Amino acid sequence: MAGPSIMETLFQRTLEDLIKGMRLQLIGESAFISKAMEEIRREIKSTDLHTKSIALQKLTYLNSLHAADMAWAAFHAVECMSSSRFAEKRIGYVAASQSFNESTPVLLLITHQLRKDLTSVNEYEASLALECLAKIGTVDLARDLTPEIFTLLSSSKVFVRKKTIGVTMRLFEKYPDAVRVCFKRLVENLESSDPQSLSATVGVFCELAAKDPRSYLPLAPEFYRILVDSKNNWVLIKVLKIFAKLAPLEPRLAKKVVEPICEHMRRTGAKSLMFECVRTVVGSLSEYESAVKLAVAKIRELLLEDDPNLKYLGLHALSIVAPKHLWAVLENKEVVIKSLSDEDANIKLESLRLVMAMVSESSIIEISRVLVNYALKSDPDFCNEILGSILSTCSRNFYEVVMDFDWYVLLLGEMSRTPHCQKGEEIEFQLIDVGMRVRDARPELVRVARSLLIDPALLGNPFLHRILSAAAWVSGEYVEFSLNPFELAEALIQPRASLLPASIRAVYLQSVFKILIFSINCYLSQTEALADLEPGVLDSISQRENSEASHLASFRAPIESEHDEAFNPGVVDRSSADISIEGTGDVADGDGQTSKFVSFRKNGFTRESIANLLNLVEVAMRPLSVSLEVEILERACNILGLIEVLKREMPAQFQNEKVLEKEEIEVLKLIKLMNDAFSEELGPVSTSAQERVPIPDGLVLKDNLADLDEIMGDVKLPSSSSFSLESPYYGEIMDPASSNVQSKEDSEASNESTSLLAEHRKRHGLYYLPSEGNGTISNDYPPANDLKSVDTNQDDTEDLVKLTAQSLVSKKKPNYAKPRPVVVKLDEGESVPVVPKKQDSGDDSLSGAVRDILLGDDAVKLSSSIKGKETVNAESLDSKENMHDVENTRHRKSSSRRSKQRPHQKERGQTSPEKLGMEKEEHGGKVKSKSSHHHGRQKSRQKAEGSSDVIVQAPVIPDFLL
């Protein structure tokens, strides 16, 4: 396509015209941008640099605000960068800084242009090159332009020098060997009298020290001088950040800087500097009591400020000091707790963290009660923050602050019914975890699980479905602790359960199967025992039948009324939960549910109750035997198959009082075998259990499964259209009788082949991959909890103030009526392994180069130059003598490096990668054998290294400071 004509060039739209046109356009933004891009593509091909630069400017604008692609215009940006006119050059540099990256093909073409502009007498052109290099600098650019950066570090133009100092950060990151060239001049700028250069230099060192502070300990004297002499608040803030990193590494340094920091804290009127002093003291100098007391006094001033930003900073500083000095929180407890009702969300979160930091074994119950009341009246976000804080605090270190697990199980049930609760996954995990770890909590856990299963409000909240899954699993796994297993089965097969997703309903059915096996086994065990007795003894046995059947509840310790006095969530009242044993038939139990098994505690497992249970379960399972969900279908067929076997092989047991026949013994053994399998107790599994499994010899584990494409390339996955939405039998409508026969035959035919898989599903159905359910969830349910209008925020605030005061004053463990239950822990520990942060290889190279400069030959000159400008205190003379031997040892250790210094600095800046790799090995203090093809100087270097023991050198702070 031909370039634009002269008329088009004369009437070219500028960036201002483009912006005005976009605001006034009527064709739509996308269409306008597309039209503008076509215009830019046509204009940018012009040979006139002015026309090209205007088009590039418009393209840069569209890229920054509308993400328009401009990678295709990279070469045009290079052309504008080479213009002699500053306006066009600036447009080119801005476009390059915005669009270039390490993979840009034309990046190598700008090296000469950058070098030319860096050495320009025009400081603004040098500024453009420095800004561009700071953004797009690569390894090659950093290596090639190091000499120019070295020269500009001592430029007489402050405008250029301060930007050059900032560029060194990018330079060191991309090319660590540049440290050997530029680091000394960068340190010299710490002595600059110009505040801009000093601020830029301190900023660079602040960023460098954040990555590896130990390497910069030798520069502590310079930072100390700035801390004492500087009047610039922003420079002081950066220096304080540096000392916050250095002080924990050197106790003598902390002792030296604590007084100047406290002096700044007393005198400054700037809130930013005062807060940085406070954060440095509470974070890195917390061993100095006087400094901490001063910092807490300043924190108090921040807490009393009306500005929410300052108040938040005060709470944040208090959260930093709380772990080591909890008394500081006690002194400000009123302000902290009143902040829970603040309008600012960040302030509420910080105050919540401080309240949870004050929790102890004696106050956990009361503080949880007040916080749950706060959650009832809070917005959804803060409500879930409160619930999450309670869950994380109570479960910390295997529930170390929880002394009464019956109370904690009730608390989990209460939190499940809190409005806006979205912590279903966390509550699910803790319900199961408490059940596996604390045996004494299982009776109460089963009771709470049933109350959750029959609560209609939980069915309408999809965030709480995981809690129902845990409640169902607990009901089946610990059914032997239930007062009435039949009512658990009723709760699990209630019609409202059809509203739940398929993955949750599958857990329901598996628990029904466990309860069914348990109940039949108990009943048949009684009948088998009666078969060997004389008829005269049966009367006396029948009198004890109820006590033997209700022996299940003997494990359950009754909860005393002391919980109601302290904190009893009390959603399901204990007195109302006890089922009446006076009547029979359909009677409403304490939870408002109609049950056919209210006489269980009086009569135990009887023929009538077992027959009713089998009929009830069979009626509920028939519709599910034709379900489209494979998890539901499999479990329903297993239950129906068991019922069919019982009715066919043992009809006498469900029709009259006849005792067992010989041919029925096999069925009894089968029931006992399945009950024994379900009775096997599950325990917690360590998070690192899989890592401790040894890999078999010869097994190669790959990071991905890409090889499966070659192995299973011919296997085609079934499409979703192959499944019918009406019936699993390809749309054929089957009558109930034929479907029952078909499901029965399928269950019998596949019983033997799928026994192992079925057994695994029975035990671990909760952890199978969930299937996607399309059930419609109704919202026509009552709310989980009504907001309590009786209590006020002020009352809760006063309660929390009293509670936290008591919890902090009392340091002794409270005396409980019963001992704390045993919490199961694995012998080898279950804590999540803390993976140490792997340091980047570039950071290792940078740190090694810095240590080599500060601890090598040049360190002597650098240290002496600094010493000449400082006054030696009399109190430091003893420490200087002690450090004399350290200096001599350091010189001996660095003697092997002196022969390796290069004569020219440019050669240092252009070191090849191979030599750089060898230097990193040497400067890191490691001796590695070289390959046989290295000769000459390499061999002599090996001899020099092998003649002395190489030890990693620790940075040394000059004595005149310490």
LUMZA-231874 format. One record per residue (C-alpha): x, y, z; residue in one letter. Coordinates in steps of 0.001 Angstrom, whole numbers, padded with zeros to 6 digits, always signed. Each point is the difference from the previous one (the first is absolute). Layout:
BEGIN
XYZA
...
//
This chain:
BEGIN
+000000+000000+000000M
+001332+003430-000920A
+000914+002475+002689G
-002226+002910+000906P
-000281+002926-002357S
+001106+003549+000740I
-003588+001063+000715M
-000468-002819+002488E
+003211+001035+001735T
-001095+003642+000197L
-003409-000900+001428F
+001211-002760+002332Q
-001952-000288+003230R
+002022+000556+003164T
-000369-001785+003302L
-002232+002794+001239E
-002285-000464-003018D
-000126-003741+000671L
-001059+000500+003621I
-002681+002543-000936K
-001303-002269-002748G
-000221-002958+002401M
-002077+002062+002423R
-002374+001170-002730L
-000225-003216-002051Q
-003413-001521-000726L
+000996-003262-001696I
+001213-001815+003107G
+003377-000067+001701E
+001217-003246-001602S
-000887+001150-003487A
+001644+003366+000581F
+003206-001608+001275I
+000096-002382-002974S
-000354+002920-002391K
+002701+001952+001871A
+002352-003011-000172M
-000408-000200-003776E
+000824+003681-000209E
+003085-000456+002226I
+001269-002941-002054R
-000206+002148-003097R
+001654+003063+001545E
+002835-001817+001743I
+001399-001192-003313K
+000804+003573-000946S
+003630+000890-000618T
-000551+003282+001826D
+001094-000494+003624L
-002448+002614+001233H
-002961-001843-001533T
+001378-003318+001245K
+000478+001318+003549S
-003560+001383+000188I
-001388-003375-001122A
+002212-001779+002531L
-001174+002346+002737Q
-003635-000814-000745K
+000799-003709-000075L
+001707+000236+003395T
-003057+001710+001438Y
-002366-002674-001324L
+002294-002714+001332N
+000135+001454+003497S
-003749+000586+000403L
-001631-002498-002362H
+002664-002760-000257A
+000432+000458-003732A
+002792-002171-001395D
+003127+001962-000865M
+002614-002767-000246A
-000073+000384-003790W
+001244+003619+000334A
+003233-000849+001883A
+002280+000978-002887F
-001843+003296-000461H
+000701+000775+003654A
+003719-000600-000628V
-000144+002417-002919E
-001539+002733+002155C
+002585-000603+002744M
+002763+000846-002465S
-001558+003349-000950S
+002019+003128+000639S
-003088+001891+001171R
-000665-000415+003688F
-003809-000137-000324A
+000163-002905-002470E
+002731-001736+002008K
-002129+000197+003136R
-002972-001605-001780I
+002221-002841-001172G
+001445-000600+003470Y
-003449+000000+001610V
-001261-002507-002568A
+003035-002239+000526A
-000278+000150+003782S
-003648-000974-000213Q
+000107-002773-002588S
+003491-001531-000049F
+000871-003125+001966N
+002801-002540+000032E
-001468-001859-002989S
-000324+003065-002243T
+002025-000761-003177P
+001251+003561-000552V
+001315+000391+003548L
+003616-000481-001093L
-000294+002952-002390L
-000372+002563+002770I
+003267-000725+001850T
+002012+002522-002000H
-002771+002583+000211Q
-000192-000353+003773L
+003774+000339+000320R
-000062+003089-002176K
-002751+001675+002017D
+001560-000971+003325L
+003173+001843-000946T
-001888+002982-001427S
+000677+003471+001367V
-003748+000580+000051N
-001089-001157+003426E
-003574-000552-001163Y
+001070-002436-002699E
+002080-001883+002558A
-003048-000003+002271S
-002129-001624-002724L
+002582-002733-000512A
+000269-000666+003733L
-003754-000269+000456E
-000264-002390-002950C
+002872-002143+001270L
-001583-000203+003453A
-003153-001500-001533K
+001207-002251-002813I
+003592-000733+001025G
+001075-003552-000859T
+003134-001965+000783V
+001643+001060-003252D
-000914+003661+000377L
+001160+000035+003621A
+003328-001605-000902R
+000676+002288-002960D
-001024+003247+001712L
+001665-000529+003386T
+002982+002307-000830P
-002354+002847-000891E
-002000-000460+003202I
+003253-000005+001966F
+000944+003352-001514T
-003394+001582+000646L
+000066-001003+003681L
+002461+002847+000548S
-001701+002454-002343S
-000002+003619+001055S
-003613+000336-001107K
-002212-000968+002913V
-002961-000651-002295F
+001966-002702-001836V
+001820-001422+003000R
-003111-000720+002050K
-001585-001866-002921K
+003201-001914-000587T
-000028-001121+003621I
-003502-001330-000477G
+001029-001907-003148V
+002700-001893+001917T
-002731-002034+001678M
-001071-001448-003345R
+003620-000265-001073L
+001002-002117+003012F
-003029-002272-000357E
+000623-000786-003647K
+003801-000035+000063Y
+001406-000663+003510P
+003587+000383-001192D
-000699+003714-000427A
+000284+000236+003787V
+003780-000297-000299R
+000017+003088-002208V
-002660+002292+001417C
-000404-000931+003648F
+002781+002217+001381K
-001357+003090-001692R
-003470-000872+001201L
+001321-000127+003566V
+001759+003328-000515E
-003364+001581-000758N
-001022-000761+003590L
+002307+002893+000916E
-001578+002356-002524S
-001141+003369+001241S
-002795+000120-002554D
-003243-001218+001595P
-001379-001400-003271Q
+003029-002175-000676S
+000115-001132+003624L
-003685-000893-000041S
+000406-002017-003195A
+003070-001828+001348T
-001649-000895+003297V
-003050-001213-001928G
+002157-002345-002082V
+001710-001431+003071F
-003359-000410+001706C
-001183-002215-002851E
+003267-001927-000135L
+000086-000590+003756A
-003538-001352-000054A
+001202-002977-002069K
+003235-000826+001843D
+000617+002292+002986P
+003047-001862+001302R
+002086+001054-002986S
-000429+003683+000875Y
+001006-000111+003671L
+003413+001613-000737P
-001841+003113-001186L
-001618+000496+003423A
+002301+002969+000876P
-001194+001988-002990E
-003641-000772+000743F
+000546+000964+003635Y
+001495+003348-001012R
-003044+000697-002196I
-002337-001023+002820L
+001621+002513+002345V
+000679+002901-002364D
-002744-000062-002630S
-003004+002306+000294K
-001915-001456-002918N
-002908-002084+001275N
-000205-002211-003075W
+003707-000787+000171V
-000353-000827+003676L
-002929-002321-000728I
+002107-001926-002512K
+002919-000213+002427V
-002321-001294+002716L
-001193-002719-002348K
+003623-000984-000574I
+000774-000141+003724F
-003146-002065+000571A
+001662-002647-002193K
+003530+000380+001381L
-000672+000268+003741A
-001133-003643+000504P
+003236-001169-001628L
+002342+001935+002283E
-000978+000581+003674P
+002718+002632+000495R
-001434+002011-002867L
-003467-000123+001571A
+001401+001348+003252K
+001628+002868-001881K
-002979+001142-002081V
-002787-000343+002558V
+000690+003378+001629E
+000049+002077-003244P
-003225-001671-001078I
-001650+000843+003314C
+001238+003583-000335E
-001636+000312-003414H
-003163-001489+001453M
-000117+002646+002741R
+000779+003041-002120R
-001606-000559-003380T
-003391+001407-000806G
-000377-002005-003200A
-002367-002923+000485K
+001658-001986-002783S
+003444+000173+001615L
-001408-000680+003451M
-001814-003111-001233F
+003141-001299-001689E
+001920+000472+003234C
-002726-001849+001881V
-000016-002847-002493R
+003790-000297+000150T
-000023-000139+003801V
-002857-002511+000405V
+001202-002140-002861G
+003781-000105+000380S
+000833+001610+003366L
-002631-001577+002235S
+002626-001111+002554E
+000481+003587+001185Y
-002779+000621+002499E
+000328+003791+000168S
-000180+000325-003774A
-003042-002278-000125V
-001782+002049+002679K
+000650+003179-001981L
-001272-001689-003161A
-003170-001160+001771V
-000603+003562+001203A
+000263+001217-003594K
-002320-002808-001110I
-002511+001253+002558R
+000127+003426-001632E
-000739-001546-003386L
-002929-001990+001402L
-001615+003168+001358L
+000236+001838-003326E
-003197+000771-001886D
+001644-000753-003318D
-000872-003642-000863P
+003315-000416-001814N
+002009+000855+003113L
-002269-002134+002145K
+000571-002951-002289Y
+003769+000510+000186L
-000219-000006+003786G
-001934-003286+000020L
+002443-001492-002478H
+002979+000980+002154A
-001758-001444+003037L
-000460-003325-001806S
+003755-000078-000647I
+000903+000572+003654V
-002716-002322+001383A
+001830-003380-000338P
+002874+001063+002298K
-001634+002738+002100H
-003638-000884+000589L
-000237+002603+002750W
+000016+002666-002715A
-003299-001352-001294V
-001456-000054+003521L
+000773+003680+000463E
-001961+000856-003143N
-002717-002672+000199K
-002901+002469+000108E
+001025+001670-003238V
+000700-003355-001641V
-003366-001517+000826I
-001982+003124-000867K
+001689-000095-003387S
-001928-003204-000781L
-003010+002192-000767S
+001938+002552-002052D
-001230+000906-003456E
+003363-000687-001623D
+000377-003657-001001A
+003776-000027+000402N
-000229+001358+003538I
-002513-002700+000916K
+002253-002728-001358L
+003034+001250+001920E
-001969+000280+003229S
-001361-003517-000546L
+003526-001370-000315R
+000974+001724+003245L
-003025-001401+001830V
+000847-003522-001171M
+003587+000533+001130A
-001317+000447+003545M
-001802-003344+000046V
+001025-002504+002660S
-001343-003271+001378E
-002017+001833+002643S
-001548+002603-002310S
-000575-001876-003253I
-003613-000897+000849I
-001106+003485+000998E
+001871+001828-002750I
-001455-002380-002576S
-003497+000692+001310R
+000387+003756-000357V
+001626-000269-003419L
-002795-002240-001280V
-002475+002653+001154N
+002028+002554-001964Y
-000164-002277-003018A
-003795-000166+000203L
-000209+003785-000412K
+002872+000538-002427S
+000113+000221-003756D
+000684-003253-001909P
+003704+000672-000561D
+000857+000849+003586F
-002268-002768+001275C
+002080-002568-001873N
+003211+001638+001181E
-001162-000456+003597I
-000968-003623-000571L
+003272-000711-001769G
+001985+001553+002848S
-001804-002114+002584I
+000540-003177-002017L
+003680+000643-000604S
+000692+001001+003609T
-001803-002955+001565C
+001609-002538-002353S
+003512+001414+000397R
+002581-002601+001054N
-002544-002824+000214F
-002637+001931+001987Y
+002385+000917+002832E
-002299+002726+001381V
-003125-002185-000053V
-000546-001756+003324M
-003637-001052-000488D
-000577-001658-003361F
-003721-000486+000625D
-000264+003780+000127W
+002119+000362-003126Y
-002160-002420-001968V
-003062+002010+001041L
+001814+003155-001091L
+000636-001479-003449L
-003714-000748-000286G
-000868+003538+001073E
+002361+001543-002537M
-001554-002160-002717S
-003344+001685+000674R
+001402+003543+000004T
-001455+002184-002768P
+002379+000653-002916H
+002266-002866+001119C
+002254-001074-002868Q
+002523-002066+001980K
-001499-003332-000955G
+003278-001546-001082E
+001828+000951+003225E
-002852-001176+002245I
-000258-003242-001978E
+003689-000708+000521F
-000119+000709+003732Q
-003113-002108+000596L
+001757-002985-001538I
+003360+000819+001553D
-001414+000289+003527V
-001820-003292-000472G
+003178-001798-001040M
+002240+001547+002663R
-002214+000300+003092V
-001872-003179+000919R
-001810+001609+002946D
-001600+002587-002289A
-001665-002545-002286R
-003310-000392+001894P
-000618+003749-000041E
+001268+000159-003571L
-002606-002524-001153V
-002778+001915+001771R
+001045+003293-001590V
+000313-001718-003383A
-003625-001161+000178R
-001189+003486+000952S
+001803+001345-003064L
-001465-002647-002279L
-003599+000816+000968I
+000443+003792-000137D
-001826+001180-003160P
+001794+003342-000061A
+003327-001634-000867L
-001379-001591-003164L
-000585+003365-001646G
+003590+001268+000444N
+002419-001542-002508P
+002981+001149+002106F
-001116-002349+002792L
-000507-003148-002040H
+003494-001126+000956R
-001052+000185+003662I
-002935-002292-000727L
+002405-002367-001699S
+002162-000108+003139A
-003075-000441+002216A
-001168-002925-002118A
+003445-001610+000091W
+000220+000400+003782V
-003467-001520+000436S
+000997-003132-001856G
+003567-000324+001250E
-000833+000402+003701Y
-003515-001452+000081V
+000871-002116+003046E
+000056+003222+002076F
-003546+000954-001000S
-002945-000164+002397L
-002313-001016-002838N
+001559-001301-003249P
-003422-000218-001629F
-000520+003754+000244E
+003363+000530-001679L
-001197-002131-002904A
-003219+002017-000171E
+001954+003250-000139A
+002204-001310-002794L
-002826-001221-002275I
-002382+002913+000520Q
-001577+001248-003263P
+001642+003426+000338R
+003392-001622-000555A
-000839-000189-003697S
+000785+003720-000205L
+003677-000668+000701L
+002662-000555-002661P
+000709-003551-001058A
+003398-000100+001727S
-001611+000835+003379I
-002887-002435-000473R
+002490-002763-000720A
+001482+000543+003479V
-003526-000111+001443Y
-000666-003385-001605L
+003317-001437+001144Q
-000808+000991+003581S
-003453-001565-000325V
+001711-003231-001058F
+002261+000104+003078K
-002920+000658+002354I
-001991-002816-001589L
+002853-002476+000436I
+000553+001085+003607F
-003696-000283+000975S
-000505-003406-001624I
+003189-001339+001562N
-001108+001106+003479C
-003440-001549-000470Y
+001282-003285-001424L
+002610-000246+002750S
-002759+000180+002579Q
-002069-002608-001867T
+002980-002331-000352E
+000635+000195+003745A
-003629-000839+000724L
+000118-003126-002171A
+002109-001914+002524D
-002110+000834+003067L
-002889-001973+001580E
-003509+001469-000391P
-000197+000742+003737G
+002953+002319-000202V
-001420+002088-002843L
-002270+001950+002335D
+002888+001182+002131S
+002045+000800-003091I
-002766+002085-001515S
+000013+002196+003087Q
+003648+000831-000607R
-000417+000454-003765E
-000450+003716+000277N
+003121+000527+002125S
+002098-002124-002345E
-001272+001784-003077A
+000553+003430+001468S
+003537-000935+000999H
+001052+002032-003068L
-000567+003198+001907A
+002216-000956+002916S
+002999+001615-001733F
-001703+003340-000073R
+000812+002161+003019A
-002833+002369+000895P
+000768+003652-000261I
-000551+001844+003237E
-001834+003254+000267S
+003265+001896+000368E
+000107+000563-003764H
-003234+001959+000145D
+001512+002228+002652E
+003105+000665-002092A
-000628-000302-003707F
-002428-002537-001414N
-000967+000713-003602P
-003224-001756+000897G
-001522-000185-003454V
-001314-003455+000827V
-000981-000116+003651D
+001177-003120+001769R
-003219-000490+001913S
-002090+000291-003143S
+002350-002242-001908A
-000684-002888+002361D
-002662-002112-001606I
-002979-000973+002047S
-000193-003663+000811I
-003569-000011+001191E
-001879-000339-003264G
+000202-002032-003144T
-000901+000656-003579G
+000638+003217-001881D
+001048+002573+002581V
+001794+003285-000533A
+003413-000024+001607D
+001834+002875+001590G
+001188+001347-003356D
-003466+000220-001432G
+000374-003091-002172Q
-002537-002809-000062T
+001586-003375+000750S
-001236-003558+000047K
+002796-001101+002289F
-000535+002103+003130V
-000402-003180+002076S
+003504-001206-000822F
+001470+000919+003389R
-002746-001939+001753K
-000141-003111-002168N
+003425-000014-001741G
+000485-001953-003230F
-003219-001946-000597T
-001433-001880-002938R
-002531+002739-000603E
+002528+002821+000033S
+002380-001844-002337I
-002854-000865-002373A
-001150+003631-000038N
+003565+001154-000663L
+000409-002412-002918L
-003318+001035-001526N
+000753+003699+000438L
+003439-000285-001585V
-001287-002172-002847E
-002722+002493-000914V
+002531+002837-000018A
+002570-001911-002076M
-002303-001249-002788R
-000150+003329-001911P
+003767+000394+000342L
+000693-003378-001625S
-000547+001608-003422V
+001964+003188+000740S
+002205+001507-002694L
+002746+000682+002529E
+002314-002988+000235V
+000951+000648+003648E
-003637+000095+001099I
-000935-002932-002224L
+002765-002220+001365E
-000753+000663+003658R
-003780-000330-000420A
+000435-003343-001758C
+002307-001204+002787N
-002620+000820+002644I
-002830-001578-001986L
+002111-003086-000630G
+000610-000410+003726L
-003709+000363+000789I
-000924-002568-002666E
+002506-002493+001400V
-001348+000441+003516L
-003615-000439-001039K
+000747-003016-002197R
+002430-001881+002213E
-001351+000938+003432M
-003779+000510-000361P
-000677-001545+003419A
+001806+002796+001786Q
-002405+002616-001353F
-003264-001982+000181Q
-000021-001750+003422N
+002130-000649+003062E
+001653-003097-001404K
+003670-000355+000819V
+002751-000505-002578L
+000103-003072-002229E
+003250-001586-001045K
-000305+001269-003551E
-000271+003553+001309E
+003353-000103+001783I
+001827+000985-003219E
-002011+003194-000284V
+000758+000808+003617L
+003716-000472-000665K
-000253+002308-002995L
-001644+002705+002103I
+002621-000397+002710K
+002796+000184-002556L
-001322+003219-001468M
-000582+001480+003451N
+003566-000858+001010D
+001286+001710-003148A
-001961+003174+000795F
+001051-000116+003646S
+003680+000361-000888E
+000929+003415+001390E
+001334+002673-002306L
+002779+002249+001248G
+001625+003222-001161P
+002531-000119-002806V
+003143+002124-000030S
+000254+002616-002713T
+003446-001343-000859S
-001029-003668-000053A
+000238-000255-003778Q
+003502+001459+000008E
+001207-002726+002369R
-001119-002818-002295V
+003172-001378-001646P
+000030-000047-003778I
+000438-003571-001304P
+003195-000780-001863D
-000303+000454-003717G
-003058+002275+000207L
+000474+003286-001831V
-002463+002724+001027L
-000496+002767-002504K
-001278+003485+000633D
-002879-000297-002442N
-002086-002604-001794L
+000816+001034-003537A
+000925-003598-000887D
-003613-001047+000452L
-000817+001540-003357D
+002203-002576-001683E
-001220-002909+002119I
-003716+000827-000055M
-000245+001966-003180G
-002634-002318-001456D
-002263+000134+003046V
-002946+002316-000488K
-001784+001483+002948L
-003785-000273-000059P
-001715+003210-000942S
-002513+001614+002272S
-002699-000414-002645S
+000098-003783+000443S
-001730+000314+003368F
-003770+000234+000088S
-001677+002611+002132L
-003111-002142+000541E
+001167-003516+000701S
+003282-001889+000193P
-001374-002521-002445Y
+000236+002133-003156Y
-003235+001802+000556G
-002164-003090+000469E
-002643+000521+002655I
+000148-002966+002356M
-002688-000921+002449D
+000991-000261+003672P
-000370-003780+000110A
+002342-000648-002908S
+002490+002565+001297S
+000072-001689+003389N
+000627-003394-001565V
+002696+001425-002236Q
+001782+001755+002875S
-000186-003175+002082K
+001509-002126-002754E
+002742+002540-000683D
+000846+000190+003686S
+000301-003766+000327E
+001984-000407-003210A
+002574+002661+000857S
+000264-000803+003717N
+003093-002161-000321E
+001877+002044-002608S
-000397+003332+001781T
+000377-001137+003608S
+003387+001644+000506L
-001032+003296-001587L
-003279+000024+001902A
+001801-000628+003272E
+002345+002915-000679H
-002879+002273-000887R
-001805-000980+003193K
+002974+000996+002109R
+001156+003080-001903H
-003051+001221-001887G
+000476+003507+001344L
+003302+000394-001824Y
-001067-001212-003456Y
-000033+002514-002834L
-003347+001783+000082P
-002369-000206-002936S
-001711+003079-001334E
-003555+000225+001202G
-002785+001995-001629N
-002274+000076+003000G
-001971+003189+000520T
+000475+001552+003362I
-003003+001693+001498S
+000266+003128+002037N
-003364-000463+001723D
+001580-000911+003315Y
+000033+001880+003263P
+003175+001908+000855P
+002607-001869+001978A
-000079+002469+002902N
-001973+003103+000760D
+002042+003054+000862L
+000035+000632+003701K
-001303+003460+000704S
+000286-000304+003759V
+003775+000319+000158D
+001667+003140-001212T
+003458+000652-001318N
+000734+002031+003086Q
-000862-002900+002295D
+002179-002349-002023D
+002815+002514+000074T
-000140+000269+003779E
-000091-003786+000303D
+003055-000385-002198L
+001893+002646+001955V
-000607-001876+003246K
+000769-003362-001541L
+003279+001052-001574T
+001114+001656+003219A
-000664-003215+001931Q
+001626-002186-002626S
+003183+002048-000037L
+000343+000346+003770V
-000584-003654+000747S
+002927-002092-001103K
-001031-003271+001670K
-001979-002659-001758K
-003612-000207+001200P
-001216-002990+001972N
-002596-001984-001912Y
-002415-002501+001468A
+001288-002690-002331K
+003442-000422-001549P
+000694+001065-003551R
-000654-002824-002482P
+002879-001636-001778V
+000678+001482-003438V
+001583-002482-002375V
+003254+001204-001563K
+002343-001867-002264L
+003370-000931+001460D
+001968+001540-002839E
-001915+003241-000017G
-002620+001319-002352E
+001033+003592-000396S
+000135+001201-003570V
+003638-000048-001097P
+001360+003504-000424V
+001751+000143-003330V
+002890+002458+000205P
-000180+002755-002546K
+002344-000877-002789K
+002226+002923-000807Q
+000299+000894-003624D
+003314-000783-001650S
+000236+003645-001047G
-000342+001098+003628D
+002736-002469+000982D
+002322+001455-002610S
-000814+003556+001063L
+000576-000765+003689S
+003253-001765-000790G
+001260+002946-001995A
-000947+002458+002753V
+001754-002084+002662R
+003080-000226-002209D
+000147+003779-000314I
-000645+000725+003669L
+002233-002762+001365L
+002738-000145-002621G
+003001+002242-000664D
-002167+002990-000721D
-001619-000295+003411A
+003214+001219+001638V
-000010+003221-001980K
-003715+000464+000442L
+000219-000520+003743S
+002961+002340+000390S
-001710+002738-001968S
-003021-000256+002244I
+002087-000075+003151K
+001724+003232-000992G
-003305+001825+000024K
-001309-001281+003340E
+000980+000821+003562T
+001156-002978+001991V
-001763-000232+003353N
+002001-000979+003049A
-002468-002727+000869E
+000741-001793-003279S
+003732-000478+000524L
-000346-003366+001710D
-002196-001354-002751S
+002501+001224-002593K
+002737-002072+001589E
-002264-003012+000071N
-000801+000389-003671M
+003675+000328-001007H
+000439-003750-000140D
-003165-000305-002036V
+001367+002451-002541E
+003276-001960-000295N
-001885-003261-000461T
-002160+001610-002651R
+003083+001181-001917H
+001484-003482+000108R
-003212-001486-001332K
-000156+002485-002842S
+003661-000435-001009S
-000932-002605-002579S
-002178+002555-001746R
+002575+002766-000393R
+001649-001612-002986S
-003338-000131-001765K
-000779+003712-000161Q
-000104+001318-003563R
+002000+003157-000884P
-002750+001729-001958H
-003520+000719+001087Q
-001415-000425-003494K
+001273-003542-000060E
-001848-000530+003238R
-003159+001339-001500G
+000241-002321-003020Q
+000892-003249+001732T
-001097-003043-001926S
-002641-002256+001540P
+002500-002860+000375E
+002423+002101+002044K
-002860+001466+001972L
-001146-003468+000972G
+003487-000916+001225M
+000218+003225+002010E
-003271-000709+001689K
+001301-003348+001112E
+003183+001580+001354E
-001667+002898+001774H
-002603-002267+001562G
+002758-001753+001856G
-000442-003411-001605K
+002822-002039-001441V
-000992-001991-003060K
+002289-002103-002094S
+000485+001274-003502K
-000138-002151-003107S
+003225-001245-001544S
-000172+002228-003079H
+000641+003207+001999H
+003704+000949-000044H
+002471+002696+000997G
-001503+002541+002292R
-002856-002316+000929Q
+002446-002544+001486K
+001874+002609+002004S
-003311+001299+001250R
-000892-003488+001192Q
+003248-000240+001953K
-000606+003350+001642A
-003522-001016+001002E
+001056-003404+001234G
+002730+001364+002248S
-002413+001657+002423S
-003277-000919+001602D
-002763+002004-001645V
-002690+001107+002416I
-003040+002144-000731V
+000865+003452+001285Q
-002334+001834+002298A
-000418+003728-000649P
+001953+002097+002472V
-001173+003335+001366I
+002891+002444+000580P
+000887+000455+003646D
-000304+003752+000120F
-003802-000390-000209L
-000345-002764+002569L
//
